[in-house]
């Protein structure tokens, strides 16, 4: 497995956002933020390309946004 420097740098971004969301969701008991943070921390391990890394990250953030807008 070869690691691209761009992929490694971009994988730090969802990890950082995910850790903040996970801590926030755990501290305040907010399950959408907790689950989105956990998903953002885990999925970079399975994303093999930069495009999949970006698309899945955007999908998780959009799902979180919709869940919060619906009042969950």
Order of alpha helices (4+ residues) and beta strands (2+ residues): alpha-alpha-alpha
